Amino acid sequence: MTQLDYPVDILIEDDGITITFPDIPECITCGDTVEEALFHAQDALETALVGFYIEENKPLPKASKPLKNQRTVTFKMNEN
């Protein structure tokens, strides 16, 4: 099983939290709290990687090294 840890940018605003993935520009999600946004980020990451890359036979974006204290979201892929 391959595991890729993608760093995320967390934007905290008055009306909620937005999470983006620097390595995957099409992957954006949000939530009312950081925890909720990170929960949604897991699903958004899987949807983006499967829908935009794997199903289109494109190589997965390389996960960059997270900056100090930067959170990551993990994508686990079975190798068949």
N, C-alpha and C positions, 0 to 999 in steps of 0.2 A: 504494500500500500504506500502510495506517495502522499506526503503531507507537505503542503505549501502554506507558509504563514505570511499573509499579506498585511503590511502596515496600513493603518487607517488614519485619516485626519478627522478630528472631532471638533465641530463648530457648535459652540453653545450660544444660543440666542434666547431672547425673552420668550419667544413662542415655541421653543423646542430645540432639539438636538439634531444636527445633520451630520451624517458620516459619509465620507468619500474615500475612495481607494486611489492613491496616487498612481499605482501601476495599472489600474483598470478604470479608465475615465467613464465608461458606461455604467459603472456601479455606484449608485447613490441611494441612500436610504435615510430614514429619520425616526425619531421617537420622542416621547415626552420627557424621558430621562436618559442618561447615558446607558444604563443597563438595558433599557428597552430598545434603544437605537442599536446597541451592539447585538442584541438578540436578532433584530431584523437584518442586521448586516450579514449575519451568517447565511440567512436565506438569500439575500441579495447577491452575495458572492457566489453561491452555488448556482443560482439562476443565470447570472452573467457568464460564468465560466462554461457551464454546460450549454446554454442557449446561444451565446455569441462565439464561443471558441470550439468546444468539443463537437457539437452537432454540425458546425460549419467546417470541420476538419482543419482548423487553424491552430497553430501552436499556442499553448497557454502563455500568458504574460509571465515573465520572470518576476518573482517576488523580491523586491528590493530589501535591503537591510533596514530594519526599523531604526529610527533615531532614538536617542536616549529617552526612556520613559514613554515611547510611542506604543500604543496598543496595537495588537494584531488580531486578525481573524483567520482561522485555519480552514483550508479546503483539503479534504481527504479524498483521494481518488484510488479506487481499486484498479489495479493493472490487470487487464484481461488479455 
